[in-house]
Amino acid sequence: MILFLSFPILLVAQTNDYKGRKCFGYEKDSCPNSTNIFYKVHQSSRSALFVKGQTSQTPLTIYNGRDYRISLCWDPILGSQVYFKLIDAQTGNVLYDNATNEYASDFEFTVAQTRDIILEIKVPGSSALMEAKSNDEIILVQKDTDMGCLGILIEHMITPSKGF
């Protein structure tokens, strides 16, 4: 009898986290790697489950004398484009905004000065959950089914020497 009761609970526990588990390693499987063989995958690469209208931030330390490549990839259910910015963590200055580059999903750059930055990701659109978070009067919302994985693939290499 105990086995009979615990079996349905186990099924519910497994299905509740399906999307989150599906996103594990998404950046490695779905984001295109650089064709430059010197780029290596950075340990800060990650993926997560997103809904439309969601904004999220993740910290990253970038080091002088290194080149970086940041690539985003996402499930089509999230739309055709995703916004991302690189923000100086100390000053709040926007160092890069993909809105100025036709919402490109990747960006390569050389670091002239070691910095802590914030990578800010925004999925355009709206969802019941995001609207509820901004309205104190809403208590219950229908569960979002328009969820998808979003991956951030960060690659880095030592900046090549220029000249002879």
C-alpha positions in Angstrom: 0.0 0.0 0.0 2.8 2.4 0.7 4.4 1.8 -2.7 1.1 2.5 -4.4 0.7 5.9 -2.7 4.3 7.0 -3.3 4.3 6.1 -7.0 1.9 8.9 -8.1 3.8 11.5 -6.0 7.0 10.4 -7.7 5.5 11.0 -11.2 4.3 14.5 -10.2 7.8 15.3 -8.8 9.4 14.2 -12.1 7.0 16.1 -14.4 7.1 19.4 -12.4 10.8 19.9 -13.2 10.8 18.7 -16.8 11.5 22.0 -18.4 14.2 22.9 -16.0 16.0 19.6 -16.6 15.5 20.0 -20.3 17.5 23.3 -20.2 20.5 21.8 -18.5 23.4 22.1 -20.9 21.3 23.8 -23.5 24.0 26.4 -24.2 26.5 23.6 -25.1 24.0 21.7 -27.3 22.2 24.6 -29.0 24.4 27.7 -29.2 26.9 27.7 -32.1 30.5 27.6 -31.1 33.1 29.9 -32.7 34.9 28.5 -35.7 38.1 29.9 -34.2 39.9 26.9 -32.7 41.6 29.1 -30.0 38.3 29.9 -28.2 37.5 27.8 -25.2 34.1 27.5 -23.4 34.1 29.6 -20.3 32.8 28.2 -17.0 30.2 31.0 -16.7 28.3 29.6 -19.7 24.8 28.7 -18.6 21.2 28.1 -19.5 17.8 28.6 -17.8 14.1 28.4 -18.3 12.5 31.8 -19.4 9.0 33.1 -20.1 8.2 36.0 -22.4 8.7 39.4 -20.7 11.3 38.1 -18.3 14.5 39.9 -17.6 17.5 38.3 -15.8 21.0 39.2 -15.0 24.2 37.2 -14.4 27.6 38.5 -13.3 30.8 37.9 -15.2 34.4 39.0 -14.6 36.3 39.8 -17.9 40.0 39.9 -17.9 42.6 42.2 -19.6 44.4 40.5 -22.4 41.6 38.2 -23.3 39.1 38.1 -26.1 35.5 37.0 -25.4 32.6 35.8 -27.5 29.1 35.7 -26.1 26.4 33.8 -28.0 22.8 33.5 -27.1 20.4 30.8 -28.3 16.8 30.1 -27.3 13.7 28.0 -28.0 11.6 29.5 -30.9 8.6 29.7 -28.5 10.4 32.7 -26.9 10.2 34.7 -30.1 12.6 35.8 -32.9 14.9 38.0 -30.9 16.3 38.5 -27.4 17.8 41.6 -26.0 21.1 41.6 -24.2 23.4 44.2 -22.6 26.8 44.2 -21.0 26.8 46.6 -18.1 29.8 47.7 -16.0 29.0 46.4 -12.5 30.7 49.3 -10.8 29.4 52.3 -12.7 26.2 50.9 -14.3 27.4 52.1 -17.7 26.1 50.1 -20.6 29.2 48.8 -22.4 27.3 47.0 -25.2 23.6 46.8 -26.2 22.6 44.4 -29.0 19.8 46.8 -29.9 22.5 49.0 -31.6 23.5 45.9 -33.6 20.2 44.7 -35.0 19.7 42.5 -32.0 22.6 40.2 -32.9 22.7 37.0 -30.9 26.5 37.1 -30.6 29.2 39.6 -29.8 33.0 39.3 -29.8 35.2 41.8 -28.0 38.7 42.4 -26.6 39.1 43.4 -23.0 41.5 46.4 -22.4 40.8 46.5 -18.6 39.7 43.8 -16.2 36.2 44.5 -15.1 33.2 42.9 -13.3 30.3 43.2 -15.7 26.6 42.2 -15.6 25.1 40.4 -18.6 21.4 41.4 -18.8 19.1 39.3 -20.8 15.5 40.3 -21.7 13.0 38.2 -23.6 10.5 40.6 -25.2 6.7 40.1 -24.9 4.5 39.5 -21.9 3.2 36.6 -19.8 0.7 36.2 -17.1 3.4 35.6 -14.6 5.4 38.7 -15.4 2.2 40.8 -15.3 1.2 39.4 -12.0 4.6 40.3 -10.5 4.0 43.9 -11.3 0.4 44.0 -10.0 -0.2 43.5 -6.3 -3.9 42.8 -6.8 -3.4 39.6 -8.8 -3.1 36.6 -6.5 -3.4 33.7 -8.9 -2.4 33.3 -12.5 -2.7 30.5 -15.0 0.5 28.6 -15.3 2.6 29.8 -18.3 3.0 27.2 -21.0 5.0 29.4 -23.3 8.3 28.7 -21.6 11.5 27.9 -23.3 15.2 27.4 -22.7 17.7 30.2 -23.2 21.4 29.5 -23.3 24.4 31.8 -22.9 27.6 30.4 -24.4 30.6 32.4 -23.3 33.9 31.6 -25.0 37.3 33.1 -24.3 41.0 33.1 -25.4 44.2 35.0 -24.9 44.2 38.0 -27.1 46.5 37.3 -30.1 49.6 39.5 -30.5 49.4 42.0 -33.3 52.3 42.8 -35.7 55.8 41.2 -35.9 
